[in-house]
Amino acid sequence: MNDEINELPPKICEQCLGNETNIRMTKIPQGSECKICTLPFTLYHFKTSKRSSNLIKTLICQRCATQRNICQCCMLDSRWHIPIQLRDHLISIVNEENVITEEAKNDMMKRFLSLKDVKLGGAQITSDASEADNIIDKLKSILLRATSDNSNLPLQRQKVTAVNQNEHDTNDVKNIEKYASLDISYLLKKLPLNESFSRNASTRSYFLYNIDTSIPEWKISDAISQLLDVKKWSDGNSLSLIVNHKARCGGLRFQSNELGEKFVSKISDTLSTPKDLKRGILPIERFKIFIIPWTSGFSAASFGANVAENIKLSLSLNKLIQLELGVHSFVKSADNSKKGKTKTPKKVHKLKAKKSKSRANKLIL
């Protein structure tokens, strides 16, 4: 039934394939059941590099992927690389008509729908380059018009940022209390935190920290490729880039010392710490990743053996970042906030009125 379609190359996006020029794939005819239509299809699985431990495999058949214009592995839109629900919703808003992808409810209808040679939902737009560009242009004009009409937008952004920062600080407080007794001194000793970023540095390896959890690994890899103007900067026989989002740090290793020196020379912004140590800055979108030479090298275990050690390392690095930037974060714990609510304003005023002199003498600043 699906023999003809399975003979074609798999529909896999560049993000899933990675940066390697040659990838070895294993093909298993009728090797799995499609997650959408439930029909058997030819399964492909592969690794993005020889040293990678992650095995990537196709989840859906090529016919279902073609109908929805999505990748067989990550199931994101092939052109915009976003979930199809978000894609269809955006197109519906711009075109002012419903283009939501209708999915069948039972197995029989799923199989019947998969046999049709049609484009479903927003795939009709994103599968055509000109139509997709028109949608992008319309969306840009809508956003520009909304920005110009809303004079309070900067204030709203500040409020959203403040809310997100408060949530982040609250999570940090909970993690500090939870992992207070965890010792990661052996990890901190191996990190090159006392090293300084130098234009004359000659090393292949670098330590990256202050990595926001919203930045995927492929964005960092693309930023390095654009900075060096070289796509093949990594070494296929080693772990060239490790990003541990729980620890908010990672390691970078180049194929040669020459590429490492070129990388250092291309970094334009640096940060000087209170200890006169310099950090290189790699900007990605609105975030800044700090860079330190790592002459001793690294491995996957350099950032912790488990999630608890990863989180404790991120908290330690967060303190370091605050010291290096000269920023001090004061977060009120949950216990202190509860204690502050137990006394009513009237009781506080009476207490101050009766013992104002004695309390003033006992204040310690």
C-alpha positions as CSV (number, residue, x, y, z in Angstrom):
1,M,0.0,0.0,0.0
2,N,2.7,2.4,1.0
3,D,5.6,0.8,-1.0
4,E,5.9,3.6,-3.6
5,I,5.9,6.4,-1.0
6,N,8.4,4.6,1.2
7,E,10.9,4.3,-1.7
8,L,11.3,8.1,-1.6
9,P,13.9,9.7,0.7
10,P,12.6,10.5,4.2
11,K,11.2,14.0,4.9
12,I,13.5,15.2,7.7
13,C,14.4,18.8,8.5
14,E,17.9,20.3,8.8
15,Q,17.6,20.8,12.5
16,C,17.1,17.1,13.1
17,L,19.8,16.1,10.7
18,G,22.4,18.4,12.3
19,N,25.6,19.8,10.8
20,E,27.3,16.6,9.6
21,T,27.8,16.3,5.9
22,N,27.6,12.5,5.9
23,I,25.0,10.7,8.1
24,R,24.6,7.0,8.3
25,M,20.9,6.0,8.4
26,T,19.4,2.6,9.2
27,K,16.3,1.7,7.1
28,I,13.8,-0.8,8.4
29,P,10.9,-1.5,5.9
30,Q,7.6,-1.7,7.7
31,G,9.5,-1.1,10.9
32,S,7.0,1.0,12.9
33,E,3.5,2.2,13.1
34,C,2.7,5.8,12.0
35,K,1.7,8.0,15.0
36,I,-0.9,9.7,12.9
37,C,-2.5,7.2,10.5
38,T,-1.5,4.0,12.4
39,L,-0.4,2.3,9.2
40,P,3.1,0.6,9.0
41,F,5.8,2.6,7.3
42,T,9.5,2.4,6.6
43,L,11.4,3.4,9.8
44,Y,14.7,5.4,9.6
45,H,16.9,6.0,12.6
46,F,20.3,7.7,12.8
47,K,22.7,9.8,15.0
48,T,23.6,13.4,14.2
49,S,27.3,12.6,14.9
50,K,29.4,9.5,15.6
51,R,29.9,10.4,19.2
52,S,26.3,11.3,19.9
53,S,24.3,9.2,22.3
54,N,20.9,10.3,21.1
55,L,19.2,8.1,18.5
56,I,16.8,10.0,16.3
57,K,14.1,8.1,14.5
58,T,11.1,8.9,12.2
59,L,7.7,8.9,14.0
60,I,5.3,9.2,11.1
61,C,5.1,8.0,7.6
62,Q,6.1,10.2,4.7
63,R,2.6,10.5,3.3
64,C,1.3,12.1,6.5
65,A,4.3,14.3,6.7
66,T,3.8,15.5,3.2
67,Q,0.1,16.2,3.8
68,R,0.9,18.4,6.8
69,N,4.3,19.7,5.5
70,I,6.1,18.6,8.6
71,C,9.3,16.8,9.6
72,Q,9.0,13.0,10.1
73,C,11.1,13.2,13.3
74,C,10.2,16.4,15.2
75,M,6.8,16.8,13.6
76,L,7.3,20.6,13.3
77,D,6.5,22.6,10.1
78,S,9.2,22.1,7.5
79,R,9.4,25.8,6.6
80,W,8.8,27.7,9.8
81,H,9.8,24.9,12.3
82,I,6.9,25.5,14.6
83,P,4.1,23.2,15.8
84,I,1.3,22.8,13.2
85,Q,-1.3,24.1,15.7
86,L,0.6,27.4,16.1
87,R,1.2,27.6,12.3
88,D,-2.5,27.0,11.5
89,H,-3.6,29.5,14.1
90,L,-1.3,32.3,12.8
91,I,-2.4,31.7,9.2
92,S,-6.0,31.7,10.3
93,I,-5.6,35.1,12.0
94,V,-3.8,36.6,9.0
95,N,-6.1,35.3,6.3
96,E,-9.2,35.8,8.6
97,E,-10.4,32.3,7.7
98,N,-10.2,28.9,9.4
99,V,-7.3,26.7,8.1
100,I,-7.0,24.5,11.1
101,T,-5.8,20.9,10.2
102,E,-8.7,18.6,10.8
103,E,-7.6,15.2,12.2
104,A,-9.7,12.1,12.1
105,K,-11.0,10.7,15.4
106,N,-11.0,6.9,14.8
107,D,-8.4,4.6,13.2
108,M,-10.5,3.8,10.1
109,M,-10.9,7.5,9.2
110,K,-7.2,8.1,9.9
111,R,-6.2,5.5,7.4
112,F,-8.7,6.7,4.9
113,L,-7.5,10.3,5.2
114,S,-3.8,9.2,4.8
115,L,-4.5,7.7,1.4
116,K,-5.6,11.0,0.0
117,D,-3.2,13.1,-2.0
118,V,-4.0,16.4,-0.5
119,K,-2.5,19.2,1.7
120,L,-4.2,19.7,5.1
121,G,-4.7,22.9,6.9
122,G,-1.8,25.4,6.9
123,A,0.3,23.0,4.8
124,Q,-1.4,24.5,1.7
125,I,0.4,27.8,2.6
126,T,3.8,26.8,3.9
127,S,4.4,24.2,1.2
128,D,4.3,27.1,-1.3
129,A,7.3,29.5,-0.9
130,S,5.5,32.5,-2.4
131,E,2.4,32.0,-0.3
132,A,4.4,31.6,2.9
133,D,6.3,34.8,2.1
134,N,3.0,36.7,1.7
135,I,1.8,35.5,5.0
136,I,5.0,36.6,6.7
137,D,4.7,40.1,5.1
138,K,1.1,40.4,6.3
139,L,2.0,39.3,9.7
140,K,4.8,41.9,9.9
141,S,2.4,44.6,8.9
142,I,-0.1,43.6,11.5
143,L,2.6,43.6,14.2
144,L,4.0,47.0,13.2
145,R,0.5,48.4,13.2
146,A,-0.2,47.0,16.6
147,T,3.1,48.3,18.0
148,S,2.4,51.8,16.7
149,D,-1.2,51.9,18.0
150,N,-0.2,50.7,21.5
151,S,1.7,53.4,23.3
152,N,1.9,51.5,26.5
153,L,3.7,48.5,25.0
154,P,7.1,49.2,26.6
155,L,5.4,49.4,30.0
156,Q,3.6,46.1,29.3
157,R,6.9,44.5,28.4
158,Q,8.4,45.7,31.6
159,K,5.5,44.2,33.6
160,V,5.9,40.8,31.8
161,T,9.6,40.9,32.4
162,A,9.1,41.6,36.1
163,V,6.6,38.8,36.4
164,N,8.9,36.3,34.7
165,Q,11.8,37.5,36.9
166,N,9.7,37.0,40.0
167,E,8.8,33.5,39.0
168,H,12.5,32.8,38.2
169,D,13.6,34.1,41.6
170,T,10.9,32.1,43.4
171,N,12.1,28.9,41.7
172,D,15.7,29.8,42.7
173,V,14.7,30.2,46.3
174,K,13.0,26.8,46.3
175,N,16.0,25.1,44.7
176,I,18.4,26.8,47.1
177,E,16.5,25.4,50.0
178,K,16.1,21.9,48.4
179,Y,19.8,21.5,47.3
180,A,21.5,23.4,50.2
181,S,23.2,20.3,51.5
182,L,24.4,19.0,48.1
183,D,28.2,19.3,47.6
184,I,29.4,20.0,44.1
185,S,32.8,21.4,45.0
186,Y,34.5,18.7,42.9
187,L,32.6,20.1,39.8
188,L,33.5,23.8,40.5
189,K,37.2,22.9,40.9
190,K,37.3,21.5,37.4
191,L,35.6,24.5,35.8
192,P,37.9,27.2,34.4
193,L,36.2,30.0,36.4
194,N,39.6,31.6,37.3
195,E,40.7,31.7,33.7
196,S,40.5,34.9,31.6
197,F,39.4,35.5,28.0
198,S,42.3,36.7,25.9
199,R,42.7,37.6,22.3
200,N,45.9,35.6,22.2
201,A,44.4,32.5,23.6
202,S,45.3,29.3,21.7
203,T,43.0,26.5,22.7
204,R,40.3,24.4,21.1
205,S,38.0,24.2,24.1
206,Y,35.8,26.9,25.8
207,F,33.4,27.0,28.7
208,L,30.0,28.6,28.0
209,Y,27.7,29.8,30.8
210,N,24.8,32.2,31.3
211,I,22.9,30.1,28.8
212,D,19.1,30.7,28.9
213,T,17.0,27.6,29.0
214,S,15.0,28.9,26.0
215,I,18.1,28.8,23.7
216,P,18.3,25.4,21.9
217,E,21.7,23.9,21.1
218,W,21.3,24.3,17.4
219,K,20.9,28.0,17.7
220,I,24.3,28.2,19.5
221,S,25.8,26.0,16.8
222,D,24.4,28.2,14.0
223,A,25.6,31.4,15.8
224,I,29.2,29.9,15.9
225,S,29.0,28.9,12.2
226,Q,27.8,32.4,11.2
227,L,30.5,34.0,13.3
228,L,33.3,31.9,11.7
229,D,31.6,31.8,8.3
230,V,32.4,28.1,8.4
231,K,29.8,25.3,8.5
232,K,32.3,22.6,9.3
233,W,33.9,23.8,12.6
234,S,33.1,20.8,14.8
235,D,35.1,17.6,15.1
236,G,33.0,14.6,14.1
237,N,35.0,12.2,16.3
238,S,34.4,14.1,19.6
239,L,31.7,16.0,21.5
240,S,32.1,19.4,19.9
241,L,29.2,21.2,21.6
242,I,27.5,20.2,24.9
243,V,24.7,22.3,26.3
244,N,23.3,21.3,29.7
245,H,20.1,23.4,30.1
246,K,19.6,22.3,33.7
247,A,23.0,23.6,34.6
248,R,22.7,26.6,32.2
249,C,26.2,26.0,30.9
250,G,28.1,24.0,28.3
251,G,31.3,23.2,26.5
252,L,32.6,24.0,23.1
253,R,35.4,22.3,21.2
254,F,36.7,23.2,17.7
255,Q,38.2,21.0,15.1
256,S,41.6,22.7,15.3
257,N,43.5,25.4,17.2
258,E,43.3,27.7,14.2
259,L,39.5,27.7,14.3
260,G,39.6,28.4,18.1
261,E,41.9,31.4,17.5
262,K,39.6,32.6,14.8
263,F,36.6,32.3,17.1
264,V,38.4,34.4,19.8
265,S,39.4,37.1,17.3
266,K,35.8,37.3,16.0
267,I,34.4,38.0,19.5
268,S,33.9,41.7,19.7
269,D,32.3,42.2,23.1
270,T,34.0,41.3,26.4
271,L,33.1,41.7,30.1
272,S,35.6,42.7,32.8
273,T,34.8,41.2,36.3
274,P,35.7,42.8,39.6
275,K,38.6,40.3,39.8
276,D,40.0,41.8,36.5
277,L,39.1,38.6,34.6
278,K,37.7,38.9,31.1
279,R,34.8,37.0,29.7
280,G,34.0,36.8,26.0
281,I,30.3,37.5,25.0
282,L,28.5,35.6,22.3
283,P,25.2,37.4,21.6
284,I,22.2,35.2,20.6
285,E,18.9,37.1,20.1
286,R,18.5,39.2,23.3
287,F,20.7,36.9,25.4
288,K,24.5,37.0,26.1
289,I,26.5,33.8,26.6
290,F,29.8,34.2,28.5
291,I,32.9,32.5,27.2
292,I,36.1,31.3,29.1
293,P,39.0,29.3,27.6
294,W,39.0,25.7,28.9
295,T,42.5,24.4,28.3
296,S,41.9,21.1,30.3
297,G,38.9,20.1,28.1
298,F,35.5,18.7,29.1
299,S,33.2,15.8,28.9
300,A,29.4,15.3,29.4
301,A,30.1,14.6,33.1
302,S,31.8,18.0,33.6
303,F,28.4,19.5,34.4
304,G,27.1,17.0,36.9
305,A,26.2,13.3,37.2
306,N,22.5,13.9,37.7
307,V,19.8,16.5,37.6
308,A,20.3,17.6,41.2
309,E,23.9,18.4,40.6
310,N,23.0,20.2,37.3
311,I,20.6,22.5,39.2
312,K,23.0,23.1,42.0
313,L,25.7,24.1,39.5
314,S,23.3,26.5,37.8
315,L,22.6,28.2,41.2
316,S,26.3,28.5,41.8
317,L,26.9,30.0,38.4
318,N,24.0,32.4,38.9
319,K,25.7,33.8,42.0
320,L,28.9,34.1,40.0
321,I,27.1,36.0,37.2
322,Q,25.5,38.4,39.7
323,L,29.0,39.1,41.2
324,E,30.6,39.6,37.8
325,L,27.8,41.9,36.6
326,G,27.6,43.8,39.9
327,V,24.0,42.8,40.3
328,H,22.5,41.7,43.7
329,S,19.2,39.9,43.8
330,F,17.2,40.1,47.0
331,V,14.5,37.5,47.1
332,K,12.1,37.3,50.0
333,S,11.6,33.7,51.1
334,A,8.2,32.2,51.6
335,D,8.8,31.9,55.4
336,N,9.6,35.6,55.7
337,S,6.6,36.6,53.7
338,K,4.3,34.5,56.0
339,K,5.8,36.0,59.1
340,G,5.3,39.4,57.8
341,K,1.6,38.7,57.3
342,T,0.9,37.4,60.9
343,K,1.0,40.9,62.4
344,T,-1.7,43.4,61.5
345,P,-0.8,47.0,60.9
346,K,-2.5,48.0,64.2
347,K,-0.4,45.7,66.3
348,V,2.7,46.9,64.6
349,H,1.9,50.5,65.3
350,K,1.1,49.8,69.0
351,L,4.3,47.9,69.4
352,K,6.3,50.7,67.9
353,A,4.5,53.3,70.1
354,K,5.2,51.4,73.3
355,K,8.8,50.4,72.7
356,S,10.1,52.8,70.2
357,K,13.2,53.8,72.2
358,S,14.3,50.3,73.2
359,R,13.8,48.9,69.7
360,A,15.7,51.7,68.1
361,N,18.7,51.0,70.4
362,K,18.7,47.3,69.4
363,L,18.7,47.9,65.6
364,I,21.6,46.4,63.8
365,L,22.3,47.6,60.2
